Amino acid sequence: MIWSFKTRLIHWLIALPVLVNFILEGGETLHEVLGYVAFAVTIIRIVWGFMAKDQARFSAFPFSQIFKARRDYPGHNPQASWVYVCIWFLVGGLGVTGFMMGLDAYWGEEWLEDLHENLSNILLGLVVLHLLGIAFDAWKFRRKTWLGMITGKRE
């Protein structure tokens, strides 16, 4: 087993609210609640990265091997490791900017709304990159990488 149930649950509790919020695109209550859920679970994921016993532990991320393409990474490959960190950073930024937009001090500030939208667009690009990376990994190495976040097993 590569991914524990906790790691998979955290993954989906970030992914699903983010995906639904891409569809909702606005300041509705559901959008806000889902954004806060994604933000809170992202904080949990970061904490989990220091506590996990499986490949979700940050010390297991092969950040320094960014230009190597191998099949034998037990968990994340280097490129995925960087993409995930950027995704978590962006979800965090969206949570903060979304919260700020509800404060009287920043109500109606166009720069803040633009920043929130730009972070969202970059996140969407990274989500697409993430999905393309999974498809590429499955094609190049002939394995069911995508199955890992469902069953906990890669193949």
PyMOL commands that set and color helices and strands:
alter all, ss='L'
color gray80, all
select helices_A, chain A and resi 5-24+29-51+58-60+63-65+78-101+104-106+110-141+145-151
alter helices_A, ss='H'
color red, helices_A
deselect
rebuild
show_as cartoon
